């Protein structure tokens, strides 16, 4: 539910004389992309991603993600499946790559 701010006068004053610097009819609830949830890092370095962030990022249970440090105290998760889908078929090898991989597997002891 989004709570709306009451209309204010032209000089930013509400009817009671108090100053209100917010624009009229601006939602007071942050949009989903700006909502922040807290979580704790476990002793095994595991982190639970809150449902709003998880859903908005488009993750699904079982997805493989890459994790990259982007600065002190900041990490970035990228869905590897989506990344692979994006570039799938970009290399045109005429099947040579597949044959090479299969041949290499057959050579393993």
Order of alpha helices (4+ residues) and beta strands (2+ residues): alpha-beta-beta-alpha-alpha
